[in-house]
């Protein structure tokens, strides 16, 4: 599989989690993401729900793609 295809699949998986979270999280809920596999999720949630309280924690370093 090509690297771009892997990145696209990673993004698609994060988007599925985003839609699932938005379906159940209320406006006053705190959304906590604790997985390096959901690294894109906090930004996706922020774009969809700007006033939300979102926490993220990961023990793995991540180096952005150039």
Secondary structure, DSSP 4 states (H G I P E B T S, - for coil): --HHHHHHHHHHHHHHHHHHHHHH--TT-EEEE--GGGTTHHHHHHHH-TT-EEEE--SS------
